[in-house]
Amino acid sequence: MTVTKVEGDHHTEMEIQMVVDCILVDYRVDAAFRDRVVDALIEWAEEHPAEWEGLLKRCRQRRSVPV
């Protein structure tokens, strides 16, 4: 599993993919678009570590609630 460094913390690729899924929900996109979203998310997370933690927390909560 790839580990991405975000402002001193290490976030797994799984965490990043979970947040992308949370943001895009069931939006069907091609792989290239998804890769651009991942790149933008990583860049944003590096610039805004506190907001990243909040978004990650909300996505974890959302993922744990059955639909």
ZADO-1210 file (C-alpha; in nm, 4 decimals, padded with zeros to 6 digits):
<atoms>
<atom x="00.0000" y="00.0000" z="00.0000" code="MET" pos="1"/>
<atom x="00.1282" y="00.3436" z="-00.0906" code="THR" pos="2"/>
<atom x="00.1823" y="00.5911" z="00.1909" code="VAL" pos="3"/>
<atom x="00.1445" y="00.9598" z="00.1156" code="THR" pos="4"/>
<atom x="00.3004" y="01.2194" z="00.3447" code="LYS" pos="5"/>
<atom x="00.0574" y="01.4932" z="00.4384" code="VAL" pos="6"/>
<atom x="00.1925" y="01.7647" z="00.6721" code="GLU" pos="7"/>
<atom x="00.3998" y="01.5358" z="00.8896" code="GLY" pos="8"/>
<atom x="00.1370" y="01.2627" z="00.9087" code="ASP" pos="9"/>
<atom x="00.1246" y="00.9552" z="00.6944" code="HIS" pos="10"/>
<atom x="-00.2030" y="00.8810" z="00.5259" code="HIS" pos="11"/>
<atom x="-00.2536" y="00.5564" z="00.3480" code="THR" pos="12"/>
<atom x="-00.3792" y="00.5352" z="-00.0027" code="GLU" pos="13"/>
<atom x="-00.6883" y="00.3694" z="00.1466" code="MET" pos="14"/>
<atom x="-00.7683" y="00.6828" z="00.3498" code="GLU" pos="15"/>
<atom x="-00.7246" y="00.9048" z="00.0469" code="ILE" pos="16"/>
<atom x="-00.9427" y="00.6787" z="-00.1680" code="GLN" pos="17"/>
<atom x="-01.2084" y="00.6705" z="00.1060" code="MET" pos="18"/>
<atom x="-01.2213" y="01.0519" z="00.1095" code="VAL" pos="19"/>
<atom x="-01.2391" y="01.0660" z="-00.2714" code="VAL" pos="20"/>
<atom x="-01.5279" y="00.8158" z="-00.2604" code="ASP" pos="21"/>
<atom x="-01.6934" y="01.0300" z="00.0076" code="CYS" pos="22"/>
<atom x="-01.6596" y="01.3418" z="-00.2081" code="ILE" pos="23"/>
<atom x="-01.7608" y="01.1839" z="-00.5386" code="LEU" pos="24"/>
<atom x="-02.0243" y="00.9517" z="-00.3840" code="VAL" pos="25"/>
<atom x="-02.1511" y="00.7397" z="-00.6768" code="ASP" pos="26"/>
<atom x="-02.0333" y="00.9776" z="-00.9475" code="TYR" pos="27"/>
<atom x="-01.9062" y="00.7625" z="-01.2322" code="ARG" pos="28"/>
<atom x="-01.5854" y="00.9071" z="-01.3677" code="VAL" pos="29"/>
<atom x="-01.2946" y="00.7853" z="-01.5711" code="ASP" pos="30"/>
<atom x="-00.9681" y="00.6889" z="-01.4019" code="ALA" pos="31"/>
<atom x="-00.7847" y="00.9991" z="-01.5266" code="ALA" pos="32"/>
<atom x="-01.0422" y="01.2319" z="-01.3685" code="PHE" pos="33"/>
<atom x="-01.0284" y="01.0379" z="-01.0421" code="ARG" pos="34"/>
<atom x="-00.6467" y="01.0654" z="-01.0435" code="ASP" pos="35"/>
<atom x="-00.6752" y="01.4428" z="-01.0837" code="ARG" pos="36"/>
<atom x="-00.9154" y="01.4551" z="-00.7880" code="VAL" pos="37"/>
<atom x="-00.6688" y="01.2511" z="-00.5789" code="VAL" pos="38"/>
<atom x="-00.3802" y="01.4831" z="-00.6738" code="ASP" pos="39"/>
<atom x="-00.5848" y="01.7927" z="-00.5899" code="ALA" pos="40"/>
<atom x="-00.6976" y="01.6398" z="-00.2600" code="LEU" pos="41"/>
<atom x="-00.3408" y="01.5555" z="-00.1573" code="ILE" pos="42"/>
<atom x="-00.2236" y="01.9078" z="-00.2438" code="GLU" pos="43"/>
<atom x="-00.5133" y="02.0612" z="-00.0498" code="TRP" pos="44"/>
<atom x="-00.4504" y="01.8306" z="00.2498" code="ALA" pos="45"/>
<atom x="-00.0861" y="01.9384" z="00.2622" code="GLU" pos="46"/>
<atom x="-00.1922" y="02.3039" z="00.2737" code="GLU" pos="47"/>
<atom x="-00.4804" y="02.2513" z="00.5190" code="HIS" pos="48"/>
<atom x="-00.3927" y="01.9695" z="00.7634" code="PRO" pos="49"/>
<atom x="-00.6605" y="02.0576" z="01.0207" code="ALA" pos="50"/>
<atom x="-00.9326" y="02.0656" z="00.7562" code="GLU" pos="51"/>
<atom x="-00.8013" y="01.7358" z="00.6151" code="TRP" pos="52"/>
<atom x="-00.8392" y="01.5735" z="00.9579" code="GLU" pos="53"/>
<atom x="-01.1949" y="01.7058" z="00.9845" code="GLY" pos="54"/>
<atom x="-01.2872" y="01.5823" z="00.6370" code="LEU" pos="55"/>
<atom x="-01.1311" y="01.2433" z="00.7065" code="LEU" pos="56"/>
<atom x="-01.3277" y="01.2170" z="01.0326" code="LYS" pos="57"/>
<atom x="-01.6572" y="01.3069" z="00.8613" code="ARG" pos="58"/>
<atom x="-01.5947" y="01.0574" z="00.5819" code="CYS" pos="59"/>
<atom x="-01.5169" y="00.7827" z="00.8357" code="ARG" pos="60"/>
<atom x="-01.8422" y="00.8594" z="01.0175" code="GLN" pos="61"/>
<atom x="-02.0365" y="00.8627" z="00.6919" code="ARG" pos="62"/>
<atom x="-01.8827" y="00.5327" z="00.5892" code="ARG" pos="63"/>
<atom x="-01.9845" y="00.3688" z="00.9192" code="SER" pos="64"/>
<atom x="-02.3515" y="00.4725" z="00.8870" code="VAL" pos="65"/>
<atom x="-02.5585" y="00.2217" z="00.6857" code="PRO" pos="66"/>
<atom x="-02.7502" y="00.3718" z="00.3960" code="VAL" pos="67"/>
</atoms>
